[in-house]
Amino acid sequence: MAITAAQVKELREMTGAGMMDAKKALTENNGDMEAAIDWLRTKGLAKAAKKSGRTAAEGLVAVKVEGGKGVAVEINSETDFVAKNAEFQTMVSDIAGAALNAADLDALKAAEINGKAVETMITDKIATIGENMTLRRMASVEAENVVSYVHNAAADGMGKIGVLVAMNGGDEAFGRQVAMHIAAANPQSLSAADLDPAIVEKERQVQIDIARESGKPEAVIEKMIEGRMAKFLGEVTLLGQAFVVNPDLTVEAAAKEAGATIVAYVRMEVGEGIEKVEEDFAAEVAKVAKG
């Protein structure tokens, strides 16, 4: 199949590979982006596989904590202008407050605020503001202590990235440090036991292919894979990551020193995982100008 310049550009941005290497990887894998990333890694040509979801929708994430429970909700809008709108922000805050007593997303949509269901309230706001909006998701955690943090806050308790940390023991200061770490490091799971087995197996296969490219004996390869998998798990799991406040300690070790046990966390980022069609604004203007 024909490989486009846009595909090559996207793969280069995701992996740091050279242009010709990126094109070859896509050609060898029939344009499959994920397979091309793995191919580059196997050949040692990818600096890193940046697979985090592309932020492609606007809106806000809001967090609320009450007692030992914390909730996070994401409400999307079409443009960032609406996310900065005070009317929209008030609605988001109210919905986050209602989420504290909702079991799941469907229950939240049906929950009433000032006698009106959340879903209806959003529909009315669409008519008022003139832009489509969606209550996309919610998540909650519970523990002895729940601490929240918002990165790049647009208003109190809401912004582009919201984090909740649930701990038994510890204090708010330590919880906030962990929350800030999560916002920056974006772990994939709490521990190795919580990580999706498919992700682990895929990484193991990539490491096997890389090790075999070295041509070393099988016994050596096994040790290489074991060490690299341990490194991988340390990089992607919260408890295994080097703590940003003190990189000499893992987050798990830092929690132990603080007398805390981290039992759960939520990291929610606006637009995470939503694909957005990139529009060439200049081309669109030129097209309109030509009539």
C-alpha positions as CSV (number, residue, x, y, z in Angstrom):
1,M,0.0,0.0,0.0
2,A,1.1,3.6,-0.5
3,I,2.6,5.2,2.5
4,T,1.8,8.9,2.9
5,A,4.1,11.7,4.2
6,A,1.7,12.3,7.0
7,Q,2.1,8.7,8.2
8,V,5.8,9.0,8.1
9,K,5.7,12.3,10.0
10,E,3.4,10.8,12.7
11,L,5.7,7.7,13.2
12,R,8.8,9.9,13.4
13,E,7.2,12.0,16.1
14,M,6.1,8.9,18.0
15,T,9.4,7.2,17.9
16,G,12.2,9.6,17.1
17,A,13.3,7.4,14.1
18,G,14.8,8.8,10.9
19,M,12.6,9.6,7.9
20,M,13.8,6.6,5.8
21,D,13.6,4.2,8.7
22,A,10.1,5.3,9.5
23,K,9.0,4.9,5.9
24,K,10.6,1.5,5.7
25,A,8.9,0.4,8.9
26,L,5.5,1.4,7.6
27,T,6.1,-0.2,4.2
28,E,7.2,-3.5,5.9
29,N,4.1,-3.5,8.0
30,N,1.5,-2.4,5.4
31,G,1.0,1.0,7.1
32,D,0.1,-0.5,10.5
33,M,1.4,2.2,12.9
34,E,1.6,-0.1,16.0
35,A,3.4,-2.8,14.1
36,A,5.8,-0.3,12.6
37,I,6.6,1.0,16.1
38,D,7.4,-2.5,17.3
39,W,9.5,-3.1,14.1
40,L,11.6,0.0,14.7
41,R,12.1,-1.0,18.4
42,T,13.2,-4.5,17.3
43,K,15.8,-3.0,15.0
44,G,16.9,-0.6,17.7
45,L,15.8,2.4,15.6
46,A,13.1,3.8,17.9
47,K,14.2,6.1,20.7
48,A,10.9,5.6,22.5
49,A,7.4,4.5,21.6
50,K,5.2,7.3,22.8
51,K,1.9,5.6,22.9
52,S,0.0,8.0,25.1
53,G,-3.4,9.0,23.8
54,R,-3.4,12.1,21.6
55,T,-5.3,14.9,23.2
56,A,-7.9,15.6,20.6
57,A,-10.9,17.0,22.4
58,E,-11.4,20.1,24.5
59,G,-13.1,20.6,27.8
60,L,-12.3,20.1,31.5
61,V,-11.5,17.4,34.0
62,A,-12.9,18.2,37.5
63,V,-12.0,16.5,40.8
64,K,-13.8,16.5,44.1
65,V,-13.0,14.9,47.5
66,E,-15.3,14.3,50.4
67,G,-14.1,12.3,53.4
68,G,-12.5,9.1,52.1
69,K,-13.9,9.3,48.6
70,G,-12.7,11.1,45.6
71,V,-14.2,11.5,42.1
72,A,-13.0,12.7,38.7
73,V,-15.2,13.6,35.7
74,E,-14.4,14.6,32.2
75,I,-16.7,16.8,30.2
76,N,-15.8,17.6,26.7
77,S,-16.5,20.6,24.5
78,E,-15.7,21.4,20.9
79,T,-13.3,24.3,21.6
80,D,-11.1,25.5,24.4
81,F,-13.0,28.8,24.4
82,V,-15.9,27.0,26.0
83,A,-13.6,25.4,28.6
84,K,-12.7,28.9,29.7
85,N,-16.4,29.9,29.9
86,A,-17.5,30.6,33.5
87,E,-21.0,29.1,32.8
88,F,-19.4,25.9,31.5
89,Q,-17.0,25.7,34.5
90,T,-19.9,26.1,37.0
91,M,-21.7,23.3,35.3
92,V,-18.7,21.0,35.4
93,S,-18.1,21.8,39.1
94,D,-21.8,21.0,39.9
95,I,-21.6,17.7,38.0
96,A,-18.4,16.7,39.8
97,G,-20.1,17.3,43.1
98,A,-23.1,15.1,42.0
99,A,-20.6,12.4,41.1
100,L,-19.7,11.9,44.8
101,N,-23.0,10.2,45.2
102,A,-23.2,8.4,41.9
103,A,-22.2,4.7,41.5
104,D,-21.3,5.0,37.8
105,L,-21.6,7.2,34.7
106,D,-25.2,6.2,33.9
107,A,-26.2,7.0,37.5
108,L,-24.4,10.4,37.2
109,K,-26.3,11.2,34.0
110,A,-29.6,10.5,35.7
111,A,-28.6,12.3,39.0
112,E,-30.5,15.6,39.6
113,I,-29.0,19.0,40.2
114,N,-31.6,21.6,41.3
115,G,-34.4,19.3,40.1
116,K,-32.9,18.7,36.7
117,A,-31.1,15.5,35.5
118,V,-27.4,16.0,34.6
119,E,-28.0,14.7,31.1
120,T,-30.8,17.3,30.5
121,M,-28.7,20.0,32.1
122,I,-26.0,19.4,29.5
123,T,-28.5,19.3,26.7
124,D,-29.8,22.7,27.8
125,K,-26.3,24.1,28.1
126,I,-25.6,23.0,24.5
127,A,-28.6,25.1,23.4
128,T,-27.4,28.1,25.5
129,I,-23.7,28.1,24.6
130,G,-24.2,26.8,21.1
131,E,-21.5,24.1,21.1
132,N,-21.7,20.3,21.5
133,M,-20.8,18.9,24.9
134,T,-20.4,15.4,26.3
135,L,-20.1,13.9,29.8
136,R,-17.5,11.4,28.7
137,R,-16.4,9.5,31.9
138,M,-16.1,9.4,35.6
139,A,-13.9,7.5,38.1
140,S,-13.8,7.2,41.8
141,V,-11.4,6.0,44.6
142,E,-11.9,5.4,48.3
143,A,-9.4,5.0,51.2
144,E,-8.5,6.5,54.6
145,N,-7.0,9.5,52.8
146,V,-7.8,10.7,49.3
147,V,-5.8,13.6,47.9
148,S,-6.5,15.5,44.6
149,Y,-4.4,17.6,42.3
150,V,-5.1,19.5,39.1
151,H,-2.4,20.3,36.7
152,N,-2.8,23.6,34.8
153,A,-6.0,24.5,36.7
154,A,-8.5,26.6,34.8
155,A,-10.5,27.1,38.0
156,D,-10.7,25.6,41.4
157,G,-10.6,21.8,41.2
158,M,-10.6,21.6,37.4
159,G,-8.2,21.8,34.5
160,K,-6.6,19.7,31.8
161,I,-5.3,16.9,34.0
162,G,-6.9,15.7,37.2
163,V,-5.3,13.2,39.7
164,L,-6.7,11.4,42.7
165,V,-4.5,9.4,45.1
166,A,-6.1,7.0,47.6
167,M,-3.9,6.0,50.6
168,N,-4.1,4.3,53.9
169,G,-1.9,6.2,56.3
170,G,0.4,9.0,55.2
171,D,-0.6,12.7,55.1
172,E,-1.9,15.2,52.6
173,A,1.5,16.7,51.8
174,F,2.9,13.3,50.7
175,G,-0.3,12.5,48.9
176,R,0.0,15.7,46.9
177,Q,3.6,14.9,46.0
178,V,2.5,11.5,44.7
179,A,-0.4,13.1,42.8
180,M,2.0,15.5,41.1
181,H,4.3,12.6,40.3
182,I,1.4,10.8,38.6
183,A,0.4,13.9,36.6
184,A,4.0,14.1,35.2
185,A,5.0,10.4,34.9
186,N,1.6,9.0,33.7
187,P,2.0,5.4,35.0
188,Q,0.0,2.7,33.2
189,S,-1.0,0.9,36.4
190,L,-0.5,0.9,40.2
191,S,1.7,-2.2,40.2
192,A,2.8,-5.1,38.0
193,A,-0.1,-7.2,39.2
194,D,-2.6,-4.6,37.9
195,L,-1.0,-4.1,34.4
196,D,-2.8,-5.5,31.4
197,P,-1.3,-8.9,30.6
198,A,-1.6,-8.1,26.9
199,I,0.7,-5.1,27.4
200,V,3.2,-7.2,29.3
201,E,3.2,-10.0,26.7
202,K,3.6,-7.6,23.8
203,E,6.6,-5.9,25.5
204,R,8.1,-9.3,26.3
205,Q,7.9,-10.3,22.6
206,V,9.5,-7.1,21.5
207,Q,12.4,-7.7,24.0
208,I,12.8,-11.3,22.8
209,D,13.1,-10.0,19.2
210,I,15.6,-7.3,20.2
211,A,17.7,-9.8,22.2
212,R,17.8,-12.4,19.4
213,E,18.9,-9.7,17.0
214,S,22.1,-9.5,19.2
215,G,23.0,-13.1,18.2
216,K,23.9,-14.0,21.8
217,P,23.4,-17.5,23.3
218,E,19.9,-18.4,24.5
219,A,21.0,-18.5,28.2
220,V,22.3,-14.9,27.9
221,I,19.2,-13.9,26.0
222,E,16.9,-15.2,28.8
223,K,18.8,-13.0,31.4
224,M,18.7,-10.0,29.1
225,I,14.9,-10.4,28.7
226,E,14.4,-10.8,32.5
227,G,16.4,-7.6,33.2
228,R,14.7,-5.6,30.6
229,M,11.2,-6.7,31.6
230,A,12.0,-5.7,35.2
231,K,13.2,-2.3,33.9
232,F,10.0,-1.9,31.8
233,L,7.7,-2.8,34.8
234,G,9.6,-0.3,36.9
235,E,9.0,2.4,34.3
236,V,5.3,1.9,33.7
237,T,3.9,1.1,37.2
238,L,3.4,3.8,39.8
239,L,4.9,1.8,42.7
240,G,7.9,0.8,40.6
241,Q,8.7,4.3,39.2
242,A,11.5,6.5,40.6
243,F,9.8,9.1,42.7
244,V,10.2,12.5,41.1
245,V,10.7,14.2,44.5
246,N,13.6,11.8,45.4
247,P,14.7,9.7,42.4
248,D,16.8,7.5,44.7
249,L,13.6,5.9,45.9
250,T,10.8,4.2,44.1
251,V,7.3,5.5,44.9
252,E,6.6,2.4,46.9
253,A,9.7,2.9,49.0
254,A,8.9,6.6,49.5
255,A,5.4,5.7,50.6
256,K,6.8,3.2,53.1
257,E,9.0,6.0,54.6
258,A,5.9,8.2,54.8
259,G,3.9,5.6,56.6
260,A,1.5,5.3,53.7
261,T,0.1,2.5,51.5
262,I,-1.1,3.6,48.1
263,V,-4.1,1.6,47.2
264,A,-5.5,3.3,44.1
265,Y,-5.1,6.3,41.9
266,V,-6.9,8.0,39.0
267,R,-5.2,10.1,36.3
268,M,-7.6,11.7,33.9
269,E,-6.6,14.0,31.0
270,V,-8.9,15.9,28.7
271,G,-9.3,14.3,25.3
272,E,-7.1,11.3,26.2
273,G,-7.4,8.6,23.5
274,I,-9.8,10.6,21.3
275,E,-8.7,11.0,17.7
276,K,-9.3,14.3,16.0
277,V,-9.2,15.0,12.3
278,E,-6.4,17.5,11.7
279,E,-7.7,20.3,9.5
280,D,-5.5,22.4,7.2
281,F,-6.8,25.9,8.0
282,A,-4.8,27.7,5.4
283,A,-6.0,25.3,2.7
284,E,-9.6,25.7,3.9
285,V,-9.3,29.5,3.7
286,A,-7.8,29.3,0.2
287,K,-10.6,27.1,-0.9
288,V,-13.2,29.5,0.3
289,A,-11.4,32.5,-1.2
290,K,-11.5,30.8,-4.7
291,G,-15.2,30.4,-4.3
